[in-house]
């Protein structure tokens, strides 16, 4: 069969599709991606087939990031929908439709934040599945803030009305939600992390993280890792580093307090760090997948991709969520017992030191992390996702 992946130009959303696509290709299926071609070319393997869609929107991400990085809470959510997701969907619809007509997919797999995919799939009568690259929207995130949920629904409804809601289907804009396929939702997590309290329908397939080939990572001074100390990665991901100056200061101060026993691998811009204690290995980039097996814990912003990569190696976490889905993912980590949450904007060195000591010394977080690690392995990852996709056609 032919499978067309519809994705936004964001690494955490593209990465799972690379693994699933590789599995499908190994079974003889034909694969292509559609989205802003320039950014996708930097995120996908060199041989990937890319059909451009929404290139104009993809070209403006540097400006969007500059305006977004200091926002928090509802302000960040409004910006995400009004300035990013809805304009991206609007820009992508014509290109996705052209890609579908040219490629002739038997199946579309659309990321939850690539709303153009479901709009076009319904219009053209193509079966489609959801790629849920973060589990946040699956857990009723607006249950305590119904007006916020209604506002998000209004943004989506307006988009569907604008494009005729897939006129061939003849349904009203309120009758469906392009974030959730009615046939298959691939959840790249497991109930051990998401939580078992939610009542998910059977077409929600918890396949665990799908890790695939990445573009070649930077070099790393492996000889600088200290075998006499516990080793901890500190990373705010690729999009949040510039907002971390105050947090990095607390990290460096906490490192001084743990100098006798902990080595930190700190990933951050040099302009925000200055001089660092001797037990801090400061780099601007690291080959994270290769580095994780050599670590004892991870400090991060609770980005879904980093959290799942750490837990897939049985590593407990200190999470400092900033915005978007990160508070929800952080809550999942804490409720699962696999880590400790600290305040991103107001973290003190003592708070960070205590959190690190807890995840490194107390058996509970590591035991919970290893339980989630086992659930990830049992879920099947890319192979399980490919199995479910094959059953749709």
C-alpha positions in Angstrom: 0.0 0.0 0.0 0.9 3.7 -0.3 1.1 5.7 2.9 1.3 9.4 3.1 2.4 11.0 6.3 1.2 14.6 7.0 3.4 16.3 9.5 4.3 19.8 10.9 7.9 20.8 10.6 8.7 19.9 14.2 11.3 17.3 15.2 9.2 15.7 18.0 6.3 15.2 15.6 8.3 14.0 12.7 10.6 11.5 14.5 8.0 8.8 15.3 6.9 8.8 11.6 10.4 8.1 10.5 10.5 4.9 12.5 7.0 3.8 11.5 7.7 4.6 7.8 11.0 2.5 7.9 9.0 -0.4 9.3 6.4 -0.1 6.6 9.0 0.2 3.9 10.7 -2.9 5.1 7.4 -4.7 4.5 7.2 -3.5 0.9 4.9 -0.5 1.3 5.6 2.9 -0.5 6.0 5.9 1.8 6.0 9.7 1.3 5.7 12.7 3.6 3.9 16.0 2.9 4.5 19.3 4.7 6.8 22.4 4.5 9.5 20.8 2.4 12.5 22.9 3.5 12.2 22.2 7.2 11.2 18.6 6.6 14.3 18.0 4.5 16.4 18.7 7.6 14.4 16.3 9.8 13.9 13.4 7.5 16.3 10.8 6.1 18.1 11.9 2.9 16.2 9.4 0.8 12.7 10.5 2.0 10.1 11.4 -0.5 8.8 14.8 0.3 5.8 16.4 -1.4 5.7 20.2 -0.5 2.7 21.6 1.3 2.5 24.9 3.3 6.0 26.0 2.3 5.2 29.7 3.0 4.1 28.9 6.5 7.2 26.8 7.1 9.4 29.6 6.1 8.2 31.9 8.9 9.1 29.6 11.8 12.1 31.6 13.0 9.9 34.7 13.5 7.2 32.6 15.2 9.7 31.1 17.6 11.0 34.5 18.6 7.5 35.7 19.4 6.5 32.4 21.2 9.5 31.6 23.4 8.7 33.9 26.3 4.9 33.1 26.4 3.4 31.0 29.1 0.0 29.5 30.0 -3.1 30.6 28.1 -1.1 33.2 26.2 1.2 30.4 24.8 -1.9 28.3 24.0 -3.6 31.1 22.1 -0.5 31.8 20.2 -0.1 28.1 19.3 -3.5 28.0 17.7 -4.0 31.5 16.3 -0.4 32.0 15.0 0.9 28.5 14.3 -1.5 25.6 13.9 -4.5 27.2 12.2 -2.3 29.2 9.7 -0.2 26.1 9.0 -3.3 24.1 8.3 -4.7 26.8 6.1 -1.4 27.0 4.1 -1.0 23.2 3.9 -4.5 22.2 2.6 -3.8 23.0 -1.1 -0.4 21.3 -1.1 -1.7 18.2 0.8 -4.6 17.9 -1.7 -2.1 18.1 -4.6 0.2 15.6 -2.9 -2.6 13.1 -2.3 -3.7 13.3 -5.9 -0.1 12.9 -7.2 0.9 10.1 -4.8 -2.4 8.3 -4.6 -2.2 7.0 -1.0 -4.2 4.1 0.2 -3.9 5.6 3.7 -3.0 8.9 5.3 -1.3 9.2 8.7 -1.8 12.7 10.0 -0.1 14.2 13.0 -2.5 15.7 15.6 -1.1 19.2 14.8 -1.3 18.8 11.0 -5.0 19.4 10.6 -4.8 19.8 6.9 -4.3 16.0 6.6 -7.7 15.0 7.9 -9.5 17.9 6.1 -8.1 16.6 2.8 -8.5 12.9 3.6 -12.3 13.4 4.2 -12.7 15.5 1.1 -11.0 12.9 -1.1 -12.4 9.8 0.7 -9.0 8.6 1.9 -8.8 6.5 5.1 -6.7 8.2 7.7 -5.2 7.6 11.1 -3.9 10.0 13.8 -0.3 10.1 14.8 -0.4 11.3 18.5 3.2 12.3 19.0 2.3 13.6 22.5 -0.4 12.2 24.8 -1.4 15.5 26.3 -4.6 16.0 24.2 -5.8 12.5 24.9 -6.2 13.2 28.7 -8.9 15.9 28.6 -6.4 18.7 29.2 -9.1 21.4 29.5 -11.4 19.5 31.9 -10.7 22.1 34.6 -10.8 25.0 32.1 -14.0 24.4 30.0 -13.9 27.9 28.4 -10.4 27.2 27.1 -11.5 23.9 25.6 -14.5 25.7 24.0 -12.2 28.3 22.5 -9.9 25.6 21.0 -12.9 23.8 19.6 -14.1 27.1 18.1 -10.7 27.6 16.4 -10.9 24.1 14.9 -14.6 24.5 13.9 -13.7 27.8 12.1 -11.1 26.0 10.1 -13.4 23.2 9.1 -16.1 25.6 8.1 -13.6 27.5 6.0 -12.7 24.4 4.0 -16.2 23.0 3.8 -15.5 20.3 6.4 -14.7 17.8 3.6 -17.8 18.5 1.5 -17.9 15.0 0.1 -18.7 13.7 3.6 -21.6 16.2 4.0 -21.2 16.5 7.7 -21.4 19.6 10.0 -18.3 21.2 11.3 -19.1 20.2 14.9 -19.6 16.5 14.1 -15.9 15.5 14.0 -12.5 16.5 15.4 -9.5 16.3 13.0 -7.2 15.7 15.9 -8.7 12.2 16.5 -9.3 9.7 13.8 -12.4 7.6 14.3 -10.6 4.5 12.9 -7.1 4.6 14.5 -5.2 6.8 16.9 -1.5 5.8 17.3 -0.4 6.8 20.8 3.4 6.8 21.1 3.2 6.1 24.8 1.8 3.5 27.2 -0.8 3.6 30.0 2.1 3.1 32.5 3.0 6.7 31.7 -0.2 8.3 30.4 -2.2 6.8 33.4 -4.8 4.1 33.5 -7.7 6.2 34.8 -8.7 7.3 31.3 -11.2 5.2 29.5 -9.8 5.0 26.0 -11.7 3.4 23.1 -10.3 0.3 21.4 -9.1 2.2 18.3 -6.6 4.1 20.5 -3.5 1.9 20.0 -0.8 2.5 22.7 2.3 1.4 20.8 5.0 3.0 22.9 7.7 5.3 21.5 8.8 4.7 18.0 12.5 5.5 17.6 14.0 5.7 14.2 17.1 6.8 12.3 18.1 10.4 12.9 20.3 12.8 11.0 23.9 12.3 12.0 24.4 13.8 15.5 27.3 16.0 16.6 30.6 14.6 17.9 30.9 14.1 21.6 34.0 14.0 24.0 33.3 10.6 25.4 36.6 10.6 27.3 35.3 13.5 29.3 32.6 11.5 31.0 33.6 10.9 34.6 33.2 7.2 35.7 33.5 8.2 39.3 30.4 10.4 39.3 26.7 9.9 38.6 26.1 11.5 35.2 23.0 13.7 34.4 21.9 15.3 31.2 20.4 18.8 31.4 18.5 19.8 28.3 15.7 22.1 27.4 15.3 20.8 23.9 15.9 22.7 20.7 13.1 25.3 21.0 13.4 26.4 24.6 17.1 27.1 25.2 16.9 30.9 24.8 14.3 31.1 27.6 16.5 29.2 30.1 19.0 31.8 31.4 17.6 31.9 34.9 17.1 28.1 35.0 20.7 27.5 33.8 21.9 29.7 36.6 20.1 27.5 39.1 21.6 24.4 37.4 25.1 25.7 37.7 24.6 26.6 41.4 23.1 23.1 42.0 26.1 21.5 40.3 28.5 23.2 42.7 26.6 21.8 45.6 26.8 18.3 44.1 30.4 18.5 42.8 31.7 15.6 44.8 29.3 13.1 43.3 27.5 14.3 40.1 28.7 15.3 36.7 26.2 17.3 34.6 26.2 17.3 30.8 24.6 20.7 30.2 23.2 21.4 26.7 22.8 25.2 26.3 23.9 28.2 24.3 27.4 29.4 25.3 26.1 33.0 25.6 23.8 32.0 28.5 26.4 30.0 30.5 29.7 31.8 31.0 32.0 29.9 33.3 30.9 26.5 34.6 32.0 24.4 37.6 34.5 21.7 36.9 31.9 18.9 37.2 29.8 20.5 34.3 30.5 19.4 30.8 28.9 22.2 28.7 28.1 21.6 25.1 25.8 23.4 22.6 24.7 20.1 21.1 24.9 16.4 22.0 24.1 13.1 20.2 21.3 12.5 22.7 20.2 8.9 21.7 23.8 7.8 21.8 24.5 9.5 25.1 21.5 8.3 27.1 22.8 4.8 27.8 25.8 6.4 29.7 23.6 8.4 32.1 21.9 8.0 35.5 19.2 10.7 35.1 17.8 13.5 32.9 16.8 17.0 33.7 14.5 18.5 31.0 11.5 20.6 30.1 9.1 17.7 30.0 9.0 17.6 26.2 7.3 14.4 25.2 10.2 13.2 23.0 12.9 13.7 25.6 10.8 12.2 28.4 10.1 9.1 26.4 13.7 8.7 25.3 14.9 8.9 28.9 12.3 6.5 30.2 13.1 4.1 27.3 16.5 3.8 28.9 15.1 3.5 32.5 16.3 6.9 33.5 14.4 8.9 36.2 13.7 12.5 35.5 13.6 16.0 37.0 11.1 17.9 34.9 10.7 21.7 34.6 7.8 22.3 32.2 7.6 25.6 30.4 4.4 25.7 28.2 2.1 23.8 25.8 1.8 20.1 26.6 4.8 20.1 29.0 2.9 20.6 32.3 0.7 17.6 31.4 3.6 15.4 30.5 5.4 16.5 33.7 2.3 15.5 35.7 2.3 12.1 34.0 6.0 11.6 35.0 5.3 12.6 38.6 2.1 10.5 39.0 3.9 7.5 37.5 6.5 7.9 40.2 9.3 8.3 37.6 10.5 11.8 38.5 10.3 15.0 40.4 8.9 18.3 39.1 10.5 21.7 39.8 9.5 25.2 38.8 11.1 26.4 35.5 10.8 30.1 36.1 11.6 30.2 39.8 13.7 27.2 40.5 16.4 27.7 43.2 19.6 25.9 43.4 18.6 24.1 46.6 15.3 22.9 45.0 17.1 21.5 42.0 19.8 19.9 44.2 17.1 18.2 46.3 15.2 17.0 43.2 18.4 15.5 41.7 19.3 13.9 44.9 15.8 12.3 45.1 15.9 10.8 41.6 19.5 9.6 42.0 19.3 8.2 45.5 15.8 7.1 46.2 14.8 3.7 44.7 11.3 4.7 43.8 11.9 6.9 40.7 14.3 4.5 39.1 12.0 1.5 39.8 9.1 3.4 38.2 11.3 4.5 35.2 12.3 0.8 34.7 8.6 -0.2 34.9 7.7 2.3 32.1 10.8 1.1 30.2 9.5 -2.4 30.2 6.0 -1.2 29.1 7.6 0.6 26.2 9.4 -2.5 25.1 6.3 -4.7 25.4 4.1 -2.2 23.4 6.0 -2.9 20.2 6.9 0.6 18.9 7.1 1.0 15.2 6.3 -2.6 14.4 3.1 -2.5 16.4 2.1 0.8 14.7 2.8 -0.7 11.3 0.6 -3.7 12.2 -2.3 -1.5 13.1 -1.9 0.6 10.0 -1.9 -2.5 7.7 -5.2 -3.5 9.1 -6.9 -0.3 8.0 -6.7 -1.0 4.3 
